[in-house]
């Protein structure tokens, strides 16, 4: 990649960080997508990529790139996200008038079927709670229980949970930093606050007000991978669905709210979704339940 193109890429990263307020994880993924894209085309065209090359990218170029990725085992969902990353970069160049036009922006990516999240049953959640703290040091068991409780009981993402700081526990309203640095307040029960403080009390490491409350066994901020591995082990032990992840607790939370007739807009606010359609993907209602709701609430019922 030429030095000029590296500078454009750096400017774009700064732009999506400040203007679009994307999360660090998303920015990292977008940057990786664009770097791999450039690497492929420099090999494909056997020369460094210039701005004029981006203007002339077409369907055959896109097809060659997708073919290589699919051949390497990259899924359609990842390909769709990668295309979005590259379009964002090229669109940035157009906005800055570095590129006059880009046919590439009109190209469509691969289609894939959305799989509905599968919520956990009450029996499955009970088994997980009964076993999550087994054979662990007391504070580690309390830590893992707390994380599952916050995801299942309040619909938090694993990334949101591990970013909670000691200062966030001063009131009953827990301030959560979601995607794009958007904040929302989640009221938590006093019993949960007490349990979290008890976990901190049992932790062998010293806490200051601005410290993260969920730590690893070496005293550093807990990595999401630790909990993801824990859920994988439980999934294998209890023969849970293959797509059971920490996010499954969030799905379960949303689904239970909907089945208890909580308004979809309220669920959207609690989960921190920008789009209502995203909230709808997190919920599952049986046809019989929908029929029951309509029969009771339809104007001609």
C-alpha positions as CSV (number, residue, x, y, z in Angstrom):
1,X,0.0,0.0,0.0
2,X,1.4,3.4,-1.0
3,X,2.1,6.0,1.7
4,X,-0.6,8.3,0.3
5,X,-3.1,5.4,0.6
6,X,-1.9,4.7,4.1
7,X,-2.6,8.3,5.0
8,X,-6.1,8.2,3.5
9,X,-6.8,5.0,5.5
10,X,-5.6,6.7,8.7
11,X,-7.8,9.7,8.0
12,X,-10.8,7.4,7.4
13,X,-10.2,5.5,10.6
14,X,-10.2,8.8,12.5
15,X,-13.4,9.8,10.7
16,X,-15.4,6.7,11.6
17,X,-14.1,7.0,15.1
18,X,-15.2,10.6,15.7
19,X,-18.1,11.1,13.2
20,X,-19.7,7.6,13.3
21,X,-18.7,6.9,16.9
22,X,-18.1,3.2,16.2
23,X,-16.9,0.9,18.9
24,X,-13.2,-0.1,19.1
25,X,-14.0,-3.7,18.1
26,X,-15.9,-2.5,15.0
27,X,-13.2,-0.1,14.0
28,X,-10.6,-2.9,14.4
29,X,-12.8,-5.2,12.2
30,X,-13.3,-2.4,9.5
31,X,-9.6,-1.6,9.4
32,X,-8.7,-5.3,9.0
33,X,-11.3,-5.7,6.2
34,X,-9.9,-2.8,4.2
35,X,-6.2,-4.0,4.7
36,X,-7.1,-7.5,3.5
37,X,-9.0,-5.9,0.6
38,X,-5.9,-3.9,-0.5
39,X,-3.6,-6.9,-0.1
40,X,-5.8,-9.0,-2.3
41,X,-6.0,-6.4,-5.1
42,X,-2.3,-5.6,-5.0
43,X,-1.7,-9.3,-5.6
44,X,-4.6,-9.6,-8.1
45,X,-3.5,-6.6,-10.2
46,X,0.2,-7.0,-9.4
47,X,0.8,-3.4,-8.5
48,X,0.1,-0.9,-5.7
49,X,-3.5,0.3,-5.5
50,X,-4.1,4.0,-6.4
51,X,-7.2,6.2,-6.2
52,X,-7.8,5.7,-9.9
53,X,-8.0,1.9,-9.3
54,X,-10.7,2.4,-6.7
55,X,-12.8,4.5,-9.2
56,X,-12.6,1.6,-11.7
57,X,-13.4,-1.3,-9.5
58,X,-16.3,-3.4,-10.9
59,X,-18.3,-6.5,-10.5
60,X,-15.5,-8.8,-11.7
61,X,-13.2,-7.4,-9.1
62,X,-15.8,-7.9,-6.4
63,X,-16.4,-11.5,-7.5
64,X,-12.7,-12.4,-7.5
65,X,-12.4,-11.0,-4.0
66,X,-15.5,-12.9,-2.7
67,X,-14.4,-16.1,-4.4
68,X,-11.0,-16.0,-2.7
69,X,-12.6,-15.4,0.7
70,X,-15.2,-18.1,0.4
71,X,-12.5,-20.5,-0.8
72,X,-10.6,-19.7,2.4
73,X,-13.7,-20.5,4.5
74,X,-14.9,-17.0,5.2
75,X,-18.7,-16.9,5.8
76,X,-21.3,-14.9,3.9
77,X,-22.0,-12.7,7.0
78,X,-18.3,-11.7,7.3
79,X,-18.2,-11.0,3.6
80,X,-21.2,-8.8,3.9
81,X,-19.6,-6.8,6.7
82,X,-16.3,-6.6,4.8
83,X,-18.1,-5.1,1.8
84,X,-19.7,-2.6,4.1
85,X,-16.3,-1.6,5.5
86,X,-14.8,-1.1,2.0
87,X,-17.8,0.9,0.8
88,X,-17.4,3.1,3.9
89,X,-13.8,3.8,3.0
90,X,-14.5,4.5,-0.6
91,X,-17.5,6.7,0.3
92,X,-15.2,8.7,2.6
93,X,-12.9,9.3,-0.3
94,X,-15.8,10.5,-2.4
95,X,-17.0,12.8,0.3
96,X,-13.4,14.3,0.5
97,X,-13.5,14.7,-3.3
98,X,-10.4,12.5,-3.6
99,X,-12.4,10.1,-5.8
100,X,-14.9,11.5,-8.3
101,X,-17.1,8.5,-8.7
102,X,-17.1,4.9,-7.6
103,X,-19.2,2.3,-9.3
104,X,-18.2,-0.1,-6.5
105,X,-20.6,1.7,-4.1
106,X,-23.6,0.5,-6.2
107,X,-22.5,-3.2,-6.1
108,X,-24.5,-5.5,-3.8
109,X,-22.9,-8.0,-1.5
110,X,-23.8,-11.7,-0.9
111,X,-27.2,-12.5,0.5
112,X,-27.5,-14.7,3.6
113,X,-30.3,-16.0,5.7
114,X,-30.8,-14.5,9.1
115,X,-31.0,-17.1,11.9
116,X,-33.3,-16.1,14.7
117,X,-31.6,-16.1,18.1
118,X,-32.6,-19.0,20.2
119,X,-33.4,-18.1,23.8
120,X,-32.5,-20.4,26.6
121,X,-35.2,-22.2,28.6
122,X,-35.7,-21.6,32.3
123,X,-34.4,-25.1,33.0
124,X,-31.2,-24.4,31.0
125,X,-30.6,-21.1,32.7
126,X,-31.1,-22.8,36.1
127,X,-28.5,-25.4,35.3
128,X,-26.0,-22.8,34.2
129,X,-26.5,-20.8,37.4
130,X,-26.1,-24.0,39.5
131,X,-22.8,-24.9,37.8
132,X,-21.1,-21.7,36.8
133,X,-19.4,-21.2,40.1
134,X,-18.4,-24.9,40.8
135,X,-14.8,-25.8,41.5
136,X,-13.7,-22.1,41.5
137,X,-12.2,-19.7,44.0
138,X,-15.0,-17.9,45.8
139,X,-14.5,-14.5,44.2
140,X,-14.1,-16.0,40.7
141,X,-17.3,-17.9,41.1
142,X,-19.1,-14.8,42.3
143,X,-17.6,-12.9,39.4
144,X,-18.9,-15.3,36.8
145,X,-22.3,-15.5,38.5
146,X,-22.5,-11.7,38.4
147,X,-21.6,-11.5,34.7
148,X,-24.3,-14.1,33.8
149,X,-26.8,-12.3,36.0
150,X,-26.2,-9.0,34.3
151,X,-26.5,-10.5,30.9
152,X,-29.6,-12.6,31.6
153,X,-31.3,-10.3,34.1
154,X,-30.7,-6.9,32.4
155,X,-29.9,-7.8,28.7
156,X,-26.4,-6.4,28.8
157,X,-23.8,-7.3,26.2
158,X,-20.7,-9.1,27.5
159,X,-18.6,-6.1,26.3
160,X,-20.9,-3.8,28.4
161,X,-20.6,-5.9,31.5
162,X,-16.8,-6.1,31.6
163,X,-16.6,-2.3,31.1
164,X,-18.5,-1.6,34.4
165,X,-16.4,0.4,36.8
166,X,-16.6,0.7,40.6
167,X,-17.8,4.3,40.2
168,X,-20.8,3.0,38.3
169,X,-22.2,1.3,41.4
170,X,-22.8,4.5,43.4
171,X,-26.5,4.6,42.5
172,X,-29.2,2.1,41.6
173,X,-29.1,3.3,38.0
174,X,-26.2,1.6,36.3
175,X,-24.8,3.7,33.5
176,X,-24.0,1.5,30.5
177,X,-21.7,2.4,27.6
178,X,-23.0,0.6,24.6
179,X,-22.1,0.5,20.9
180,X,-20.9,3.8,19.4
181,X,-20.2,5.1,23.0
182,X,-24.0,5.6,23.5
183,X,-25.0,5.5,27.1
184,X,-28.1,4.3,28.8
185,X,-29.3,4.0,32.4
186,X,-30.4,0.6,33.7
187,X,-32.0,0.4,37.1
188,X,-30.6,-2.6,39.0
189,X,-32.0,-4.2,42.1
190,X,-30.5,-3.5,45.4
191,X,-29.8,-7.2,45.9
192,X,-27.7,-7.2,42.8
193,X,-25.7,-4.2,43.9
194,X,-25.0,-5.8,47.2
195,X,-23.9,-9.0,45.5
196,X,-21.5,-7.1,43.2
197,X,-20.0,-5.2,46.2
198,X,-19.6,-8.5,48.0
199,X,-17.8,-9.9,45.0
200,X,-15.5,-6.9,45.1
201,X,-14.9,-7.3,48.8
202,X,-13.8,-11.0,48.3
203,X,-11.5,-10.1,45.3
204,X,-7.8,-10.2,46.3
205,X,-7.0,-7.1,44.3
206,X,-7.3,-3.5,45.4
207,X,-9.9,-1.3,43.7
208,X,-9.9,2.4,43.1
209,X,-13.0,4.3,42.1
210,X,-12.3,4.2,38.4
211,X,-11.2,0.6,38.2
212,X,-13.1,-2.1,36.3
213,X,-14.9,-4.5,38.7
214,X,-14.5,-7.6,36.7
215,X,-10.9,-8.8,36.8
216,X,-8.9,-11.8,35.6
217,X,-6.9,-14.0,38.0
218,X,-3.9,-11.8,37.5
219,X,-5.6,-8.6,38.5
220,X,-6.1,-7.2,35.0
221,X,-9.4,-6.3,33.3
222,X,-11.3,-9.5,32.4
223,X,-11.3,-10.5,28.8
224,X,-14.5,-11.5,27.1
225,X,-12.8,-14.6,25.8
226,X,-12.7,-16.0,29.4
227,X,-16.5,-15.9,29.7
228,X,-17.0,-17.1,26.1
229,X,-14.8,-20.2,26.9
230,X,-16.8,-20.8,30.1
231,X,-20.1,-20.8,28.1
232,X,-18.6,-23.2,25.5
233,X,-17.8,-25.6,28.3
234,X,-21.3,-25.4,29.8
235,X,-22.8,-25.7,26.3
236,X,-20.9,-29.0,25.9
237,X,-21.7,-30.2,29.4
238,X,-25.5,-29.6,29.1
239,X,-25.8,-30.3,25.3
240,X,-27.1,-26.7,24.7
241,X,-27.7,-25.5,21.1
242,X,-24.5,-24.9,19.1
243,X,-25.2,-21.2,18.8
244,X,-25.3,-20.7,22.6
245,X,-23.0,-17.8,23.5
246,X,-22.9,-15.1,26.1
247,X,-25.2,-13.2,23.8
248,X,-27.8,-15.9,24.2
249,X,-28.6,-14.5,27.7
250,X,-29.4,-11.1,26.1
251,X,-31.7,-12.9,23.6
252,X,-33.4,-14.7,26.5
253,X,-33.9,-11.5,28.4
254,X,-35.5,-9.7,25.3
255,X,-37.7,-12.7,24.5
256,X,-39.1,-13.0,28.1
257,X,-39.9,-9.3,28.2
258,X,-41.8,-9.6,24.9
259,X,-43.7,-12.6,26.1
260,X,-44.7,-10.7,29.2
261,X,-46.3,-8.1,27.0
262,X,-43.6,-5.4,27.5
263,X,-43.8,-2.8,24.7
264,X,-41.2,-3.3,22.0
265,X,-40.1,0.3,22.2
266,X,-39.3,-0.2,25.9
267,X,-37.3,-3.3,25.1
268,X,-35.4,-1.3,22.4
269,X,-34.5,1.3,25.0
270,X,-33.3,-1.2,27.5
271,X,-31.2,-3.1,25.0
272,X,-29.8,0.1,23.6
273,X,-30.8,-0.7,20.0
274,X,-30.7,2.2,17.5
275,X,-33.2,0.5,15.2
276,X,-36.4,-1.2,16.2
277,X,-35.9,-3.8,13.5
278,X,-32.8,-4.9,15.4
279,X,-34.9,-5.4,18.5
280,X,-37.4,-7.5,16.5
281,X,-34.6,-9.9,15.5
282,X,-33.8,-10.5,19.2
283,X,-37.3,-11.7,20.0
284,X,-39.3,-14.8,19.3
285,X,-43.0,-15.1,19.6
286,X,-44.9,-18.3,18.7
287,X,-47.7,-18.1,16.2
288,X,-50.1,-19.2,18.9
289,X,-49.1,-16.4,21.2
290,X,-49.5,-13.8,18.4
291,X,-52.9,-15.3,17.6
292,X,-53.9,-15.0,21.3
293,X,-52.7,-11.3,21.4
294,X,-54.6,-10.4,18.3
295,X,-57.8,-12.1,19.5
296,X,-57.7,-10.1,22.7
297,X,-56.6,-6.8,21.4
298,X,-58.1,-6.5,17.9
299,X,-60.6,-3.6,17.6
300,X,-63.3,-6.1,16.4
301,X,-62.5,-8.7,19.1
